Amino acid sequence: VQLQASGGGLVQAGGSLRLSCAASGTLFSSCIMGWYRQAPGKQRELVAAITSVGSTSYAESVKGRFTISRDNDKNTVYLQMNSLKPGDTGVYYCNAKRALAYWWGQGTLVTVSS
């Protein structure tokens, strides 16, 4: 599985961004898809995940503000980010997991200014 993330950018606090991650290959629909982020000087952390059947989970810090979704026909997973805060700044990576295998995308930078 190859993953291509896009949609990052610079936004003011309170604004919104929508990240997309397009996957190649035929395994996408059976993968658990996740969005991770890595802030400067910090470890990579899980932000949101969605199973193959659409069950979702979120980090406490983004609950109520971020929404993960997927379109299996387009092999794409999305992260809608609303009410962005400076603390949301970081490089966002998409991840695909299937059984014991996992794949990472290249990351897209999100910068939230105060």
ROZA-128884 format. One record per residue: residue in three letters; chain; x, y, z of N, C-alpha, C, O, CB in turn. Coordinates in Angstrom, 1 decimal, decimal comma. Glycine has a CB too. Example, Ala and Ser with C-alpha at 12.3 -4.5 7.8 and 13.67 -1.06 7.14 Angstrom:
<rs>
Ala:A:13,2:-5,7:7,8:12,3:-4,5:7,8:13,2:-3,3:7,8:14,2:-3,3:8,5:11,3:-4,5:9,0
Ser:A:12,8:-2,2:7,1:13,7:-1,1:7,1:12,9:0,0:7,9:13,4:1,1:8,0:14,1:-0,6:5,7
</rs>
This chain:
<rs>
Val:A:0,8:-1,2:0,0:0,0:0,0:0,0:0,9:1,2:0,0:1,8:1,4:0,8:-1,0:0,0:1,2
Gln:A:0,6:2,1:-0,9:1,3:3,4:-1,0:0,3:4,5:-0,6:-0,8:4,5:-1,1:2,0:3,7:-2,4
Leu:A:0,8:5,4:0,3:-0,1:6,4:0,8:0,4:7,8:0,5:1,6:8,1:0,6:-0,3:6,3:2,3
Gln:A:-0,5:8,7:0,0:-0,1:10,0:-0,4:-1,0:11,0:0,4:-2,2:11,1:0,1:-0,2:10,2:-1,9
Ala:A:-0,5:11,7:1,3:-1,3:12,7:2,1:-1,2:14,1:1,5:-0,2:14,4:0,9:-0,7:12,7:3,6
Ser:A:-2,3:14,8:1,7:-2,3:16,2:1,2:-3,3:17,0:2,0:-4,0:16,4:2,8:-2,7:16,2:-0,3
Gly:A:-3,3:18,3:1,9:-4,2:19,2:2,5:-3,7:20,0:3,6:-4,5:20,8:4,2:-5,3:18,4:3,0
Gly:A:-2,5:19,8:4,0:-1,9:20,7:5,1:-1,7:22,1:4,7:-1,9:22,4:3,5:-0,6:20,1:5,6
Gly:A:-1,4:22,9:5,6:-1,2:24,3:5,3:-1,1:25,2:6,6:-1,1:24,6:7,7:-2,2:24,8:4,4
Leu:A:-1,2:26,5:6,4:-1,1:27,4:7,4:-2,5:28,0:7,7:-3,2:28,4:6,7:-0,1:28,6:7,2
Val:A:-3,0:27,9:8,9:-4,3:28,4:9,2:-4,3:29,1:10,5:-3,5:28,8:11,4:-5,4:27,2:9,2
Gln:A:-5,2:30,1:10,7:-5,3:30,8:12,0:-6,1:29,9:13,0:-6,9:29,1:12,6:-6,0:32,1:11,8
Ala:A:-5,8:30,1:14,2:-6,6:29,5:15,3:-8,1:29,7:15,1:-8,5:30,8:14,8:-6,1:29,9:16,7
Gly:A:-8,8:28,6:15,3:-10,3:28,6:15,0:-10,7:28,2:13,6:-11,9:28,0:13,4:-10,8:30,0:15,3
Gly:A:-9,7:28,1:12,7:-10,0:27,8:11,4:-10,1:26,3:11,2:-10,1:25,5:12,1:-8,9:28,3:10,5
Ser:A:-10,3:25,9:9,9:-10,5:24,5:9,5:-9,5:24,1:8,4:-9,1:24,9:7,6:-11,9:24,3:9,2
Leu:A:-9,2:22,8:8,4:-8,5:22,2:7,3:-9,0:20,8:7,1:-9,6:20,2:8,0:-7,0:22,1:7,5
Arg:A:-8,9:20,3:5,8:-9,3:18,9:5,6:-8,1:18,2:4,9:-7,6:18,6:3,9:-10,5:18,9:4,6
Leu:A:-7,7:17,2:5,6:-6,6:16,4:5,1:-7,1:15,2:4,3:-8,2:14,6:4,7:-5,6:15,9:6,2
Ser:A:-6,4:14,8:3,3:-6,8:13,6:2,5:-5,6:12,7:2,4:-4,4:13,1:2,4:-7,3:14,0:1,1
Cys:A:-5,8:11,4:2,3:-4,8:10,4:2,2:-5,3:9,4:1,1:-6,2:8,6:1,4:-4,4:9,7:3,5
Ala:A:-4,7:9,4:0,0:-5,0:8,5:-1,1:-4,1:7,3:-1,1:-2,9:7,4:-0,9:-5,0:9,2:-2,5
Ala:A:-4,7:6,1:-1,2:-4,0:4,9:-1,1:-4,0:4,1:-2,5:-5,0:4,2:-3,2:-4,6:4,0:0,0
Ser:A:-2,9:3,5:-2,8:-2,9:2,7:-4,0:-3,1:1,2:-3,6:-3,1:0,9:-2,4:-1,5:2,9:-4,7
Gly:A:-3,4:0,4:-4,6:-3,5:-1,0:-4,3:-4,9:-1,4:-4,0:-5,8:-0,6:-4,0:-2,6:-1,4:-3,2
Thr:A:-5,1:-2,7:-3,7:-6,4:-3,3:-3,5:-6,7:-3,6:-2,0:-7,8:-4,2:-1,7:-6,5:-4,5:-4,3
Leu:A:-5,8:-3,3:-1,1:-6,0:-3,7:0,3:-6,7:-2,6:1,1:-7,1:-2,8:2,3:-4,7:-4,0:0,9
Phe:A:-6,9:-1,4:0,5:-7,4:-0,3:1,3:-8,6:-0,6:2,1:-8,7:-0,3:3,3:-7,6:0,9:0,4
Ser:A:-9,6:-1,2:1,5:-10,9:-1,4:2,2:-10,8:-2,3:3,4:-11,7:-2,3:4,2:-11,9:-1,9:1,2
Ser:A:-9,8:-3,1:3,4:-9,6:-4,0:4,6:-8,7:-3,5:5,6:-8,4:-4,2:6,6:-9,2:-5,4:4,1
Cys:A:-8,1:-2,3:5,4:-7,2:-1,7:6,4:-7,8:-0,9:7,4:-8,8:-0,2:7,2:-6,1:-0,9:5,6
Ile:A:-7,3:-0,9:8,6:-7,6:0,2:9,6:-6,7:1,4:9,2:-5,5:1,3:9,0:-7,3:-0,3:11,1
Met:A:-7,4:2,5:9,1:-6,7:3,7:8,7:-6,6:4,7:9,8:-7,5:4,8:10,6:-7,4:4,4:7,5
Gly:A:-5,4:5,3:10,0:-5,2:6,2:11,1:-4,5:7,5:10,6:-3,8:7,5:9,6:-4,5:5,6:12,2
Trp:A:-4,7:8,6:11,4:-4,0:9,8:11,2:-3,2:10,0:12,5:-3,7:9,9:13,6:-4,9:11,0:11,0
Tyr:A:-1,9:10,2:12,3:-1,0:10,5:13,4:-0,4:11,9:13,2:-0,4:12,5:12,1:0,1:9,4:13,5
Arg:A:0,0:12,5:14,3:0,8:13,8:14,1:2,0:13,8:15,0:2,1:13,1:16,0:-0,2:15,0:14,5
Gln:A:2,9:14,6:14,6:4,2:14,7:15,3:4,5:16,2:15,4:4,8:16,9:14,4:5,4:14,0:14,7
Ala:A:4,4:16,7:16,6:4,7:18,1:16,9:6,2:18,3:17,1:6,9:17,3:17,4:4,0:18,6:18,1
Pro:A:6,8:19,4:16,8:8,2:19,6:17,0:8,7:19,2:18,4:8,2:19,7:19,4:8,6:21,1:16,8
Gly:A:9,7:18,3:18,4:10,3:17,9:19,7:9,5:16,9:20,4:9,8:16,5:21,6:10,5:19,1:20,5
Lys:A:8,4:16,4:19,8:7,5:15,4:20,5:7,4:14,1:19,7:7,8:14,1:18,6:6,1:16,0:20,8
Gln:A:6,9:13,1:20,4:6,7:11,8:19,7:5,5:11,8:18,9:4,6:12,6:19,1:6,7:10,7:20,8
Arg:A:5,5:11,0:17,9:4,3:10,8:17,0:3,2:10,3:17,9:3,4:9,4:18,7:4,6:9,9:15,8
Glu:A:2,0:10,8:17,7:0,8:10,4:18,5:-0,4:10,1:17,5:-0,5:10,7:16,5:0,4:11,4:19,5
Leu:A:-1,2:9,1:17,9:-2,4:8,8:17,2:-3,4:9,9:17,4:-3,7:10,3:18,6:-2,9:7,4:17,6
Val:A:-4,0:10,4:16,3:-5,0:11,4:16,4:-6,4:10,8:16,2:-7,3:11,1:17,0:-4,8:12,5:15,4
Ala:A:-6,5:10,0:15,2:-7,8:9,4:14,9:-7,6:8,1:14,1:-6,6:8,0:13,4:-8,8:10,4:14,2
Ala:A:-8,6:7,2:14,2:-8,5:6,0:13,4:-9,9:5,5:13,0:-10,9:5,9:13,7:-7,8:4,9:14,3
Ile:A:-10,0:4,8:11,9:-11,2:4,3:11,4:-11,0:2,9:10,9:-10,1:2,6:10,2:-11,8:5,2:10,3
Thr:A:-11,9:2,0:11,3:-11,8:0,6:10,9:-12,4:0,4:9,5:-12,9:1,3:8,9:-12,5:-0,3:11,9
Ser:A:-12,2:-0,8:9,0:-12,7:-1,1:7,7:-14,2:-1,0:7,6:-14,8:-0,8:6,5:-12,3:-2,5:7,3
Val:A:-14,9:-1,1:8,7:-16,4:-1,0:8,7:-16,9:0,4:9,2:-18,1:0,6:9,4:-17,0:-2,1:9,6
Gly:A:-15,9:1,3:9,5:-16,3:2,6:9,8:-16,4:3,0:11,2:-16,8:4,1:11,6:-17,6:2,9:9,2
Ser:A:-16,0:2,1:12,1:-15,9:2,5:13,5:-14,7:3,5:13,7:-13,6:3,3:13,2:-15,8:1,3:14,4
Thr:A:-15,0:4,5:14,5:-13,9:5,6:14,7:-13,5:5,7:16,2:-14,2:5,3:17,1:-14,5:6,9:14,2
Ser:A:-12,3:6,2:16,3:-11,8:6,5:17,7:-10,9:7,8:17,5:-10,3:8,0:16,5:-11,0:5,3:18,3
Tyr:A:-10,8:8,5:18,6:-10,1:9,8:18,6:-9,3:10,0:19,9:-9,6:9,5:20,9:-11,1:11,0:18,4
Ala:A:-8,2:10,7:19,7:-7,5:11,2:20,9:-8,4:12,2:21,6:-9,2:12,9:21,0:-6,1:11,9:20,5
Glu:A:-8,2:12,2:23,0:-9,1:13,1:23,8:-8,9:14,5:23,4:-9,9:15,3:23,4:-8,7:12,9:25,3
Ser:A:-7,7:14,9:23,0:-7,5:16,3:22,7:-8,2:16,8:21,4:-8,3:18,0:21,2:-6,0:16,5:22,5
Val:A:-8,7:15,9:20,6:-9,3:16,3:19,3:-10,8:16,0:19,3:-11,5:16,3:18,3:-8,6:15,8:18,2
Lys:A:-11,3:15,3:20,3:-12,7:14,8:20,3:-13,6:16,0:20,1:-13,4:17,1:20,8:-13,0:14,0:21,5
Gly:A:-14,6:15,9:19,3:-15,5:17,0:19,1:-15,1:18,1:18,1:-15,8:18,9:17,7:-15,8:17,7:20,4
Arg:A:-13,8:18,0:17,7:-13,2:19,0:16,7:-12,8:18,3:15,4:-13,0:18,9:14,3:-12,1:19,7:17,3
Phe:A:-12,3:17,1:15,5:-11,8:16,4:14,3:-12,8:15,3:13,9:-13,4:14,6:14,8:-10,4:15,9:14,5
Thr:A:-12,9:15,0:12,6:-13,7:13,9:12,2:-12,9:13,1:11,1:-12,5:13,7:10,1:-15,1:14,4:11,6
Ile:A:-12,8:11,8:11,3:-12,1:10,9:10,4:-13,2:10,2:9,6:-14,2:9,8:10,1:-11,2:9,9:11,1
Ser:A:-13,0:10,1:8,3:-13,9:9,3:7,4:-13,1:8,7:6,3:-12,0:8,9:6,1:-15,0:10,3:6,9
Arg:A:-13,8:7,8:5,6:-13,1:7,1:4,5:-14,1:6,8:3,4:-15,3:6,7:3,6:-12,5:5,7:5,0
Asp:A:-13,6:6,8:2,2:-14,3:6,4:1,0:-13,6:5,3:0,3:-12,6:5,5:-0,3:-14,5:7,7:0,0
Asn:A:-14,1:4,1:0,5:-13,5:2,9:0,0:-13,5:2,8:-1,5:-12,7:2,2:-2,1:-14,1:1,6:0,6
Asp:A:-14,5:3,5:-2,1:-14,5:3,5:-3,6:-13,4:4,4:-4,2:-12,9:4,1:-5,3:-15,9:4,1:-4,1
Lys:A:-13,0:5,4:-3,4:-11,9:6,3:-3,9:-10,6:5,9:-3,2:-9,6:6,6:-3,4:-12,3:7,7:-3,6
Asn:A:-10,5:4,9:-2,4:-9,3:4,5:-1,6:-8,7:5,7:-0,9:-7,5:6,0:-0,9:-8,3:3,9:-2,6
Thr:A:-9,6:6,5:-0,2:-9,1:7,7:0,4:-9,7:7,8:1,8:-10,8:7,4:2,1:-9,6:8,9:-0,4
Val:A:-8,8:8,3:2,7:-9,3:8,6:4,1:-9,1:10,1:4,3:-8,1:10,7:3,8:-8,5:7,7:5,2
Tyr:A:-10,0:10,7:5,1:-10,0:12,1:5,3:-9,9:12,4:6,8:-10,3:11,6:7,6:-11,3:12,7:4,7
Leu:A:-9,4:13,6:7,1:-9,5:14,1:8,4:-9,9:15,6:8,4:-9,2:16,4:7,9:-8,0:14,0:9,2
Gln:A:-11,2:15,8:8,8:-11,7:17,1:8,9:-11,4:17,7:10,2:-11,7:17,1:11,2:-13,3:17,1:8,6
Met:A:-10,7:18,8:10,2:-10,2:19,4:11,4:-10,8:20,8:11,6:-10,6:21,7:10,7:-8,6:19,5:11,4
Asn:A:-11,6:21,0:12,6:-12,3:22,2:12,9:-11,8:22,8:14,2:-11,2:22,1:15,0:-13,8:22,1:12,9
Ser:A:-12,1:24,1:14,4:-11,7:24,8:15,6:-10,2:24,5:16,0:-9,9:24,1:17,1:-12,6:24,3:16,8
Leu:A:-9,4:24,7:15,0:-8,0:24,3:15,2:-7,3:25,2:16,2:-7,6:26,4:16,4:-7,2:24,5:13,9
Lys:A:-6,3:24,7:16,9:-5,6:25,4:18,0:-4,1:25,3:17,7:-3,7:24,4:16,9:-5,9:24,7:19,4
Pro:A:-3,3:26,2:18,2:-1,9:26,2:18,0:-1,3:24,8:18,4:-0,3:24,4:17,8:-1,2:27,3:18,7
Gly:A:-1,9:24,2:19,4:-1,4:22,9:19,8:-1,6:21,8:18,8:-1,1:20,7:19,0:-2,0:22,5:21,1
Asp:A:-2,4:22,0:17,8:-2,6:21,1:16,7:-1,5:21,1:15,6:-1,5:20,3:14,7:-3,9:21,3:16,0
Thr:A:-0,6:22,0:15,8:0,5:22,2:14,8:1,4:20,9:14,8:1,7:20,4:15,9:1,3:23,4:15,1
Gly:A:1,8:20,5:13,6:2,6:19,3:13,5:2,6:18,8:12,1:1,8:19,2:11,2:2,3:18,3:14,5
Val:A:3,4:17,7:11,9:3,3:17,0:10,6:2,3:15,8:10,8:2,4:15,0:11,8:4,7:16,4:10,2
Tyr:A:1,3:15,8:10,0:0,3:14,8:10,0:0,6:13,6:9,0:0,8:13,9:7,9:-1,1:15,4:9,8
Tyr:A:0,6:12,4:9,5:0,9:11,2:8,7:-0,4:10,3:8,7:-1,0:10,1:9,7:2,1:10,5:9,3
Cys:A:-0,6:9,8:7,5:-1,6:8,7:7,5:-1,0:7,4:7,6:0,2:7,2:7,2:-2,5:8,8:6,2
Asn:A:-1,7:6,4:8,1:-1,2:5,1:8,4:-2,2:4,1:8,0:-3,4:4,3:8,2:-0,7:4,9:9,8
Ala:A:-1,8:2,9:7,4:-2,7:1,8:7,1:-2,2:0,6:7,8:-1,0:0,3:7,8:-2,8:1,6:5,6
Lys:A:-3,1:-0,1:8,4:-2,7:-1,4:9,1:-3,6:-2,5:8,6:-4,8:-2,4:8,5:-2,8:-1,2:10,6
Arg:A:-3,0:-3,7:8,4:-3,8:-4,9:8,1:-3,0:-6,1:8,6:-1,9:-6,3:8,2:-4,0:-5,0:6,5
Ala:A:-3,6:-6,7:9,6:-3,0:-7,8:10,3:-1,7:-7,3:10,9:-1,7:-6,4:11,7:-2,7:-9,1:9,3
Leu:A:-0,5:-7,9:10,6:0,8:-7,5:11,2:1,5:-6,5:10,3:2,6:-6,1:10,6:1,6:-8,7:11,4
Ala:A:0,9:-6,1:9,2:1,6:-5,2:8,3:1,1:-3,7:8,5:-0,1:-3,5:8,8:1,4:-5,6:6,8
Tyr:A:1,9:-2,8:8,2:1,5:-1,4:8,3:2,3:-0,6:7,3:3,4:-0,9:7,0:1,6:-0,8:9,7
Trp:A:1,7:0,6:6,9:2,4:1,4:5,9:2,1:2,9:6,4:1,1:3,2:7,0:1,8:1,2:4,5
Trp:A:3,1:3,7:6,0:3,0:5,2:6,3:3,1:6,0:5,1:3,7:5,7:4,1:4,2:5,6:7,3
Gly:A:2,3:7,1:5,1:2,5:8,1:4,1:3,6:9,1:4,4:4,3:8,9:5,4:1,1:8,9:3,9
Gln:A:3,8:10,1:3,6:5,0:10,9:3,7:4,7:12,1:4,7:5,7:12,8:5,0:5,3:11,5:2,4
Gly:A:3,5:12,4:5,1:3,3:13,5:6,0:2,9:14,8:5,3:3,4:15,1:4,2:4,5:13,7:6,9
Thr:A:2,1:15,5:6,0:1,7:16,9:5,5:1,7:17,8:6,7:1,2:17,5:7,7:0,3:16,8:4,8
Leu:A:2,3:19,0:6,5:2,5:19,9:7,6:1,3:20,8:7,8:0,7:21,4:6,9:3,7:20,8:7,3
Val:A:0,8:20,8:9,1:-0,2:21,7:9,5:0,3:22,7:10,5:0,9:22,3:11,5:-1,4:20,9:10,1
Thr:A:0,2:24,0:10,2:0,6:25,0:11,1:-0,6:25,9:11,5:-1,2:26,5:10,6:1,8:25,9:10,5
Val:A:-0,8:26,0:12,8:-1,9:26,8:13,3:-1,3:28,0:14,0:-0,6:27,8:15,0:-2,9:26,0:14,2
Ser:A:-1,6:29,2:13,5:-1,1:30,4:14,2:-2,1:31,0:15,2:-3,3:30,8:15,0:-0,7:31,4:13,1
Ser:A:-1,5:31,6:16,2:-2,4:32,1:17,2:-2,8:33,6:16,9:-3,6:34,2:17,7:-1,7:32,1:18,6
</rs>
